[in-house]
Amino acid sequence: MCRSQFKINGLFLLLAVSAGLFLSSCAVDRRMSRKVNGLFKESEVLKKHYVGFALYDMSTEKMVFENNADKYFTPASNTKLFTFYGGLKITPDSIPALRYIERGDSLIFWGTGDPSFLYAKFKGTRAFDFLKTTNKQLYFAPGRYSGDFYGKGWQWDDYNDYYQSEINEFPIMGNLLEAKENKGALTVSPQLFADCVTPDSSSKEASFLIKRDFNTNRFNYPAIKVPEGYTQEVPYKVSLSTTLALLSDTLNKEVGLIRMKMPTNAKTVYSLKADSVFKEMMVPSDNFIAEQLLLVYCNQIGEGLSAEKAIQYIKENYLNGLQDKPVWVDGSGLSRYNLVTPRDIITLLELIYKEVNDQKRLFAMLPAGGKSGTLKNAYPKTNEPFVFGKTGTLSNIHCQSGYVVTKKNRVYLFSFMNNNFVSSTTAVRDEMGKIITYIHENY
């Protein structure tokens, strides 16, 4: 046989094998579709509320099964997948911590929205060290952020809860007050607020809880014994005066105020590697980081800091291929105004997968079923997780979207959305886990 004939026959053999594998994958997907459809029909839990589901095969690039996949759902913290993708495109390497210029013996700096400044979750202190070690007089220039202290549609009665810190251009310590029991006494950080946290002798509360006045940084708690091991995080009220006071207190030097527009040639101090910040947003589902990152993205694309502008930019430049136009209003998913379809989440998951282009790196930034983050208790404890993704929970809402790796090492994308249920979240979570686990074990 001549060499050319051998090459032709080899090519035909390769094509035949590829075609056979593709047809085999399609047959597997058809069987899976029938079985998953049966699981949905049999589920008493899923019959009682609004359910959307989409399952996509990465190997065939085909949708395997859909249930209300083109309908809009409130995604809760699945919204962070959009914020995550925006960061992969706009800040792929490091997070800008602050902008500055030097004029004579003065250093003037502006915020970027960076969430990491003295935030206990992060170990990086580059921006703090930069300001601490300079021998120049420091001046903070406010005015880059044009939004409100809360996102659109947020529940204002959650203002005292740790997961709803206020938004600003230069957050410090996560915009949280941390209180802890220490040898029977209550200790407070930042120390600047120590005199603002006082007992309320008129309180009739039987359980110990610190509560802030909505409009001010006055914190009260019942005049009862502090429980052993007690700890609580409470959002403090953000203001320019508070920012200046905290900067001066933590840096142990005076920080002045100057009204000055940031020049285009302002230099940048970078803080942490972006992956570490993305992971801290995604794994524990940190709302504060998600909201502040939108401002960080805006710093990269323009002069002002606006969540709305960042969202619009991401939608127009990176998400114009979505089948259904998402209603996306905040970074975290705290707002019930957010509305997306399961099939759009599938497209987003595929975009994320291809953008990272490294499965190990991607899965390390996401909660892992049975092992870490918000998926730790959703699947059995394991050293080798098979689900990596994002949960989303509000009252009467529980969603889960991500990647499931089967025992045959196939990767499927899924988006499972549950809205308007009145049963327990645990029951809905367990039903989702049952279906996703079946996919893992059988395909």
Backbone torsions as a table, in degrees:
resi	resn	phi	psi	omega
1	MET	NA	133.4	-179.8
2	CYS	-72.8	158.7	-175.8
3	ARG	-61.4	-40.7	-178.9
4	SER	-64.1	-39.4	178.9
5	GLN	-65.9	-37.1	178.4
6	PHE	-62.4	-43.0	179.2
7	LYS	-63.2	-41.0	180.0
8	ILE	-64.2	-45.1	179.8
9	ASN	-63.8	-37.6	178.3
10	GLY	-64.4	-38.7	178.7
11	LEU	-65.0	-43.8	178.7
12	PHE	-61.9	-38.1	179.6
13	LEU	-64.6	-43.5	178.6
14	LEU	-61.7	-43.3	178.9
15	LEU	-64.6	-38.5	-179.7
16	ALA	-65.3	-42.4	178.5
17	VAL	-64.2	-44.2	179.6
18	SER	-61.3	-43.3	179.0
19	ALA	-64.2	-39.2	179.2
20	GLY	-64.0	-42.0	178.7
21	LEU	-65.0	-39.5	179.5
22	PHE	-64.2	-45.2	179.6
23	LEU	-64.5	-37.1	178.1
24	SER	-64.7	-41.4	178.1
25	SER	-63.2	-40.7	179.0
26	CYS	-63.7	-38.6	179.1
27	ALA	-65.2	-40.8	177.0
28	VAL	-60.9	-43.8	-179.4
29	ASP	-63.9	-37.3	178.7
30	ARG	-66.0	-41.8	178.1
31	ARG	-64.1	-42.1	179.3
32	MET	-62.3	-42.9	-179.7
33	SER	-58.1	-44.9	-179.7
34	ARG	-63.9	-42.9	-177.1
35	LYS	-68.6	-44.6	-179.8
36	VAL	-63.9	-38.8	176.0
37	ASN	-59.1	-40.2	178.4
38	GLY	-65.7	-39.3	178.6
39	LEU	-63.1	-38.2	177.6
40	PHE	-65.5	-43.9	-177.9
41	LYS	-66.4	-31.9	-177.8
42	GLU	-80.5	-19.2	-172.5
43	SER	-75.6	117.5	175.6
44	GLU	-73.0	-30.8	-179.6
45	VAL	-66.4	-45.6	-174.0
46	LEU	-77.8	-12.4	-180.0
47	LYS	-75.5	-16.1	-168.1
48	LYS	-99.2	3.3	179.5
49	HIS	-151.7	-178.7	-176.3
50	TYR	-82.8	116.2	-173.7
51	VAL	-124.2	133.3	172.6
52	GLY	-123.8	139.9	-178.8
53	PHE	-150.0	138.7	174.5
54	ALA	-140.1	136.2	-180.0
55	LEU	-129.8	129.0	-170.6
56	TYR	-131.0	132.5	179.8
57	ASP	-91.2	117.5	-179.2
58	MET	-66.6	-31.9	-175.5
59	SER	-73.0	-37.1	180.0
60	THR	-98.1	-10.4	-176.2
61	GLU	54.9	43.5	-179.3
62	LYS	-128.8	147.2	173.4
63	MET	-76.5	127.5	-176.6
64	VAL	-87.8	-44.3	-176.2
65	PHE	-151.2	142.6	179.0
66	GLU	-137.5	138.7	172.3
67	ASN	-138.3	107.8	-175.7
68	ASN	55.2	32.1	-175.5
69	ALA	-68.8	-18.9	179.6
70	ASP	-99.9	6.9	179.7
71	LYS	-96.0	153.7	-177.4
72	TYR	-87.3	138.4	179.4
73	PHE	-132.9	153.4	169.5
74	THR	-78.2	117.6	-171.2
75	PRO	-87.2	-10.5	-173.0
76	ALA	52.0	-132.6	-173.5
77	SER	-74.2	-1.9	168.6
78	ASN	-61.1	-18.6	175.3
79	THR	-57.0	-30.8	-179.1
80	LYS	-61.3	-21.2	175.3
81	LEU	-62.8	-36.3	176.3
82	PHE	-67.3	-44.4	179.0
83	THR	-62.7	-40.9	178.5
84	PHE	-60.2	-48.2	-178.9
85	TYR	-64.3	-40.1	176.4
86	GLY	-57.6	-40.4	179.0
87	GLY	-67.5	-38.9	177.9
88	LEU	-59.9	-33.0	-178.8
89	LYS	-84.8	-36.9	-169.9
90	ILE	-98.7	-37.9	179.3
91	THR	-127.5	66.7	-173.3
92	PRO	-71.3	-19.7	-174.5
93	ASP	-109.5	-66.8	-176.0
94	SER	-134.3	158.8	-177.7
95	ILE	-95.1	124.4	175.9
96	PRO	-69.6	126.4	-174.3
97	ALA	-92.1	-40.1	177.9
98	LEU	-161.6	163.1	176.1
99	ARG	-115.6	150.1	-177.2
100	TYR	-157.1	160.9	168.5
101	ILE	-136.2	157.7	175.7
102	GLU	-115.8	131.1	178.5
103	ARG	-134.1	105.6	-177.8
104	GLY	60.7	-123.8	-179.1
105	ASP	-94.5	16.8	-178.3
106	SER	-115.7	146.0	171.8
107	LEU	-121.4	116.3	-178.0
108	ILE	-104.8	129.9	-176.9
109	PHE	-133.1	153.7	-178.5
110	TRP	-124.8	151.8	177.0
111	GLY	-81.5	155.0	175.4
112	THR	-115.1	-4.0	-172.9
113	GLY	90.8	-3.6	-178.0
114	ASP	-48.6	122.4	-176.8
115	PRO	-79.6	-7.2	-167.1
116	SER	-88.1	-7.5	-173.2
117	PHE	-62.8	107.0	-179.9
118	LEU	58.6	19.0	176.4
119	TYR	-76.6	126.4	-172.7
120	ALA	-58.2	-24.7	-178.7
121	LYS	-70.6	-17.6	-176.8
122	PHE	-115.8	145.3	-179.3
123	LYS	-96.9	-13.5	-177.2
124	GLY	-69.2	135.6	-179.5
125	THR	-129.8	23.2	-173.1
126	ARG	-59.8	-45.9	-179.1
127	ALA	-67.4	-42.9	178.0
128	PHE	-60.4	-46.7	-179.4
129	ASP	-63.1	-36.9	179.3
130	PHE	-61.2	-46.5	179.8
131	LEU	-72.8	-34.7	-177.3
132	LYS	-68.5	-38.6	-171.3
133	THR	-91.6	-12.0	-179.9
134	THR	-67.7	145.1	177.0
135	ASN	-96.0	8.1	179.8
136	LYS	-91.5	157.2	175.7
137	GLN	-71.2	129.7	-176.9
138	LEU	-90.9	138.0	174.4
139	TYR	-135.6	125.5	176.3
140	PHE	-93.2	131.9	179.6
141	ALA	-111.3	106.2	-179.1
142	PRO	-85.3	175.8	170.8
143	GLY	114.5	-2.4	-178.9
144	ARG	-75.7	-30.5	-177.4
145	TYR	-86.5	129.4	-175.1
146	SER	-112.9	8.0	-176.5
147	GLY	-101.2	-173.9	178.4
148	ASP	-88.5	171.0	179.9
149	PHE	-77.1	-12.1	173.4
150	TYR	-124.1	156.6	176.0
151	GLY	-78.8	168.1	-179.3
152	LYS	-64.7	128.9	174.8
153	GLY	80.3	11.3	178.6
154	TRP	-72.6	152.7	177.3
155	GLN	-81.4	109.7	-176.2
156	TRP	-67.7	-24.2	-179.9
157	ASP	-76.6	0.7	173.2
158	ASP	-95.1	12.0	-172.8
159	TYR	-59.2	-24.7	-176.6
160	ASN	-89.1	-4.2	-175.3
161	ASP	-91.4	142.5	-173.4
162	TYR	-56.8	-28.4	-174.2
163	TYR	-81.6	1.6	-178.5
164	GLN	-127.3	58.5	173.7
165	SER	-65.3	152.8	178.4
166	GLU	-76.1	157.8	-176.0
167	ILE	-101.3	135.9	173.7
168	ASN	-157.9	177.5	-172.7
169	GLU	-82.4	-21.3	179.2
170	PHE	-137.0	74.8	-179.8
171	PRO	-68.5	148.3	-179.3
172	ILE	-131.9	127.0	179.4
173	MET	57.1	37.5	178.3
174	GLY	69.9	12.1	-175.4
175	ASN	54.9	35.3	-178.2
176	LEU	-125.7	143.6	166.5
177	LEU	-95.7	131.7	177.8
178	GLU	-111.9	126.6	178.3
179	ALA	-117.6	136.6	-179.3
180	LYS	-138.2	150.7	171.9
181	GLU	-82.3	132.9	177.5
182	ASN	-141.9	108.3	-179.2
183	LYS	55.0	42.2	176.1
184	GLY	85.5	-7.8	-179.5
185	ALA	-109.9	166.1	-179.9
186	LEU	-101.6	123.2	175.7
187	THR	-108.1	148.8	-172.3
188	VAL	-130.0	140.3	173.0
189	SER	-138.1	132.6	2.3
190	PRO	-65.6	145.1	-178.7
191	GLN	-59.8	-24.6	-179.9
192	LEU	-56.1	-28.4	-177.0
193	PHE	-92.4	4.0	-173.5
194	ALA	-54.9	-42.6	-178.2
195	ASP	-78.7	-5.9	-178.9
196	CYS	-93.0	-7.7	-177.9
197	VAL	-106.3	108.4	-171.5
198	THR	-134.7	153.6	177.3
199	PRO	-73.5	150.1	178.2
200	ASP	-115.5	103.6	-176.7
201	SER	-68.4	-17.7	-179.5
202	SER	-87.0	-8.4	-177.8
203	SER	-69.0	138.2	178.5
204	LYS	-102.0	5.5	-177.9
205	GLU	-64.9	136.5	179.5
206	ALA	-89.7	-22.4	179.8
207	SER	-106.5	151.9	-174.9
208	PHE	-83.1	123.2	178.4
209	LEU	-155.2	131.4	176.3
210	ILE	-86.8	133.2	179.5
211	LYS	-132.2	132.2	-179.2
212	ARG	-92.4	145.4	168.7
213	ASP	-63.2	137.1	-172.5
214	PHE	-58.9	-41.2	-171.8
215	ASN	-95.0	-12.3	-174.5
216	THR	-136.5	170.3	175.6
217	ASN	-92.7	55.7	170.7
218	ARG	-109.5	122.6	-175.7
219	PHE	-118.2	132.3	180.0
220	ASN	-125.6	156.0	175.2
221	TYR	-147.0	157.3	-179.3
222	PRO	-61.9	144.7	-179.0
223	ALA	-79.5	61.9	177.6
224	ILE	-128.5	172.2	-177.8
225	LYS	-62.5	138.2	176.8
226	VAL	-73.3	122.9	-178.7
227	PRO	-61.0	143.3	178.9
228	GLU	-61.4	132.9	179.7
229	GLY	78.2	7.5	-176.1
230	TYR	-64.2	137.9	173.1
231	THR	-147.6	143.0	180.0
232	GLN	-153.6	141.3	173.2
233	GLU	-113.2	130.1	-178.6
234	VAL	-129.0	129.1	177.3
235	PRO	-61.3	131.9	173.5
236	TYR	-89.6	158.9	-179.0
237	LYS	-76.7	120.8	-177.7
238	VAL	-81.4	137.5	173.6
239	SER	-158.2	164.2	178.4
240	LEU	-62.7	-43.2	-179.2
241	SER	-63.1	-37.6	178.4
242	THR	-66.9	-42.4	178.6
243	THR	-59.8	-46.3	179.7
244	LEU	-64.1	-41.1	-179.2
245	ALA	-65.9	-42.3	179.9
246	LEU	-67.9	-40.0	176.9
247	LEU	-61.6	-47.9	-179.5
248	SER	-62.8	-39.8	-177.2
249	ASP	-69.6	-45.2	-176.6
250	THR	-75.8	-34.1	178.7
251	LEU	-82.0	-14.6	-177.9
252	ASN	59.0	38.4	174.9
253	LYS	-156.0	156.3	-177.5
254	GLU	-70.2	135.2	173.7
255	VAL	-118.7	116.7	-178.5
256	GLY	-86.7	175.2	-180.0
257	LEU	-115.3	136.4	175.7
258	ILE	-140.2	137.1	177.4
259	ARG	-95.7	105.7	-174.2
260	MET	-155.1	130.8	176.6
261	LYS	-71.5	138.1	-178.5
262	MET	-69.2	125.2	177.8
263	PRO	-72.7	155.1	-177.4
264	THR	-65.9	-22.0	-178.2
265	ASN	-94.4	14.4	177.6
266	ALA	-59.9	136.2	-179.7
267	LYS	-77.8	165.8	-177.3
268	THR	-123.5	135.6	168.2
269	VAL	-104.2	125.7	179.8
270	TYR	-96.1	147.9	-177.7
271	SER	-103.1	-91.7	-171.4
272	LEU	-105.9	161.0	171.2
273	LYS	-63.4	139.4	-174.2
274	ALA	-60.2	-39.4	-177.9
275	ASP	-57.3	-38.6	-178.6
276	SER	-68.0	-34.0	178.4
277	VAL	-74.2	-42.4	177.5
278	PHE	-59.6	-43.2	-179.6
279	LYS	-62.1	-41.5	-179.6
280	GLU	-69.1	-25.9	173.5
281	MET	-74.3	-44.8	-169.6
282	MET	-81.1	-46.0	-171.9
283	VAL	-65.6	-54.5	176.4
284	PRO	-87.9	-1.1	-179.3
285	SER	62.1	61.1	-176.7
286	ASP	-82.9	110.9	-177.8
287	ASN	-66.5	-40.6	-178.5
288	PHE	-58.5	-47.8	179.9
289	ILE	-61.7	-42.8	-179.0
290	ALA	-60.0	-45.2	-178.8
291	GLU	-66.7	-42.4	-178.2
292	GLN	-69.2	-31.3	179.7
293	LEU	-63.6	-33.0	176.8
294	LEU	-59.9	-36.7	177.5
295	LEU	-69.7	-38.5	176.7
296	VAL	-59.4	-41.9	179.2
297	TYR	-62.8	-39.9	-179.1
298	CYS	-64.8	-35.1	176.0
299	ASN	-58.2	-33.4	-177.7
300	GLN	-77.4	-22.0	-173.6
301	ILE	-112.5	-5.4	-179.2
302	GLY	-172.1	-175.0	-176.2
303	GLU	-80.9	-43.2	-176.2
304	GLY	-85.8	166.5	177.9
305	LEU	-115.0	113.6	-176.4
306	SER	-149.0	122.8	177.3
307	ALA	-60.3	-40.8	-179.0
308	GLU	-61.0	-42.7	179.8
309	LYS	-66.8	-39.9	179.6
310	ALA	-63.7	-44.8	179.3
311	ILE	-61.7	-45.8	-179.9
312	GLN	-61.4	-41.1	-179.8
313	TYR	-63.5	-45.5	-179.6
314	ILE	-63.6	-43.7	179.9
315	LYS	-62.5	-44.7	-176.1
316	GLU	-73.1	-33.7	-173.1
317	ASN	-98.2	-26.3	-173.8
318	TYR	-125.9	-14.1	-174.7
319	LEU	-124.4	20.9	-178.1
320	ASN	-73.5	-4.8	178.2
321	GLY	-93.3	1.8	179.1
322	LEU	-66.5	140.0	-179.9
323	GLN	-66.3	-38.0	-176.1
324	ASP	-118.5	129.7	-177.8
325	LYS	-68.2	114.1	-178.5
326	PRO	-74.3	147.8	168.4
327	VAL	-96.7	104.7	-173.1
328	TRP	-125.5	116.6	-172.3
329	VAL	-122.4	-16.4	178.5
330	ASP	-142.5	175.5	-176.4
331	GLY	-88.7	-24.5	-169.7
332	SER	-100.9	-29.8	-173.7
333	GLY	96.2	9.1	175.5
334	LEU	-65.2	-25.8	-176.8
335	SER	-84.1	136.3	173.9
336	ARG	-81.7	-1.6	175.2
337	TYR	-72.9	-22.7	178.5
338	ASN	-63.9	134.5	177.5
339	LEU	-142.5	125.3	178.8
340	VAL	-141.4	164.2	177.8
341	THR	-104.1	149.9	177.3
342	PRO	-57.2	-36.5	-178.2
343	ARG	-71.4	-27.7	173.4
344	ASP	-70.1	-36.0	176.0
345	ILE	-62.8	-38.3	177.1
346	ILE	-59.9	-47.2	177.8
347	THR	-59.1	-42.4	179.5
348	LEU	-63.2	-43.9	178.7
349	LEU	-61.0	-38.5	178.2
350	GLU	-68.3	-40.6	177.2
351	LEU	-60.9	-43.0	178.9
352	ILE	-62.4	-45.9	-178.6
353	TYR	-58.8	-44.6	-178.5
354	LYS	-74.0	-33.2	-179.8
355	GLU	-67.7	-44.8	178.6
356	VAL	-69.0	-42.0	175.7
357	ASN	57.2	33.1	179.8
358	ASP	-160.7	100.3	-172.9
359	GLN	-60.2	-41.6	-179.3
360	LYS	-62.5	-44.8	179.6
361	ARG	-64.3	-43.7	-179.2
362	LEU	-62.8	-50.4	-176.3
363	PHE	-64.6	-25.6	177.9
364	ALA	-70.1	-19.9	-179.6
365	MET	-94.9	3.0	-175.9
366	LEU	-120.3	153.6	171.0
367	PRO	-57.5	142.9	-179.4
368	ALA	-115.8	128.7	-177.0
369	GLY	-56.5	125.7	178.7
370	GLY	77.8	1.7	-175.0
371	LYS	-131.3	-44.2	-172.6
372	SER	-147.5	158.0	171.6
373	GLY	60.7	-150.4	-174.7
374	THR	-74.4	-4.2	175.0
375	LEU	-102.8	1.0	-174.5
376	LYS	-59.1	-41.4	-177.1
377	ASN	-98.8	5.9	-178.7
378	ALA	-87.9	-16.7	-179.0
379	TYR	-138.0	161.4	-179.7
380	PRO	-59.1	146.7	179.2
381	LYS	-59.8	132.9	-176.6
382	THR	-156.1	153.2	173.9
383	ASN	-87.1	-17.0	179.6
384	GLU	-124.4	84.4	-178.6
385	PRO	-63.2	153.5	176.9
386	PHE	-121.1	-1.4	177.2
387	VAL	-124.6	131.1	177.8
388	PHE	-134.7	125.0	-176.6
389	GLY	179.7	-153.6	-175.2
390	LYS	-133.1	133.2	172.9
391	THR	-95.0	168.1	175.5
392	GLY	-151.9	121.9	-174.9
393	THR	-136.7	126.3	165.2
394	LEU	-133.7	172.7	178.0
395	SER	-58.9	129.0	179.4
396	ASN	68.4	15.6	179.4
397	ILE	-137.6	132.1	173.2
398	HIS	-150.2	122.5	-176.2
399	CYS	-129.3	158.6	178.4
400	GLN	-151.7	125.7	-179.4
401	SER	-139.8	142.1	179.5
402	GLY	167.1	-143.6	-172.9
403	TYR	-123.4	133.1	174.5
404	VAL	-119.0	127.9	179.1
405	VAL	-101.5	123.6	-177.1
406	THR	-84.3	169.6	178.8
407	LYS	-64.0	-21.7	176.7
408	LYS	-93.1	13.7	175.3
409	ASN	64.5	30.2	171.7
410	ARG	-91.8	146.1	-179.5
411	VAL	-110.4	123.5	176.4
412	TYR	-116.3	146.6	172.9
413	LEU	-100.6	142.7	179.3
414	PHE	-143.7	151.2	171.9
415	SER	-137.9	117.8	-173.3
416	PHE	-120.8	110.5	-174.6
417	MET	-120.4	129.3	179.2
418	ASN	-123.8	118.3	178.8
419	ASN	-123.0	147.6	170.4
420	ASN	64.6	36.7	174.5
421	PHE	-93.1	153.6	178.1
422	VAL	-115.4	-2.7	174.2
423	SER	-77.2	-179.2	-179.7
424	SER	-74.2	149.6	176.1
425	THR	-61.7	-33.5	179.8
426	THR	-60.9	-41.8	-179.8
427	ALA	-63.8	-42.1	178.9
428	VAL	-66.9	-44.0	179.3
429	ARG	-60.2	-43.2	-179.5
430	ASP	-64.7	-36.7	-180.0
431	GLU	-68.1	-41.1	175.1
432	MET	-60.7	-45.1	-179.6
433	GLY	-60.7	-36.7	179.0
434	LYS	-61.5	-45.2	-177.4
435	ILE	-71.8	-44.5	-179.6
436	ILE	-66.1	-37.6	177.7
437	THR	-65.2	-38.7	176.8
438	TYR	-59.1	-43.9	179.1
439	ILE	-60.7	-44.7	179.0
440	HIS	-59.8	-45.8	-171.7
441	GLU	-77.7	-23.1	-170.4
442	ASN	-111.6	-5.9	-175.2
443	TYR	-135.0	NA	NA
